[in-house]
Amino acid sequence: MSDEARRERNALIRRVDELAQRHQQVQVQEEVPLLTEIVDPVPAPAPAIPAQELEETAARLEKMVLEQIMPELDRAIEAVHADLKTEIAISVRRAVREALAPLAR
């Protein structure tokens, strides 16, 4: 390797080291939170909201939640219904077979 190439390589290594050190310094500075404002520990009272507005908001929220969960709930109910139907059919057939077994020749 020529002297010129060594110098360029060393300069590049120095530059990379400088950038890495700068990055570490920035990370250290960002990790330490700095308190710049003293806040009153007593929270401000919430603004009064009319009862009618609360009811309307609750109704809208309920509607949105139901719209989101009803399709999944319907699928779950259909699956349970199908499982119950199958289990009842199996149970009835078994009971009939056991009841009629003594009569079979």
Summary of the structure (lengths in Angstrom):
residues: 105
radius of gyration: 36.9
end to end distance: 101.6
largest distance: 106.8
contacts: 159
relative contact order: 0.03
helix: 78%
strand: 0%
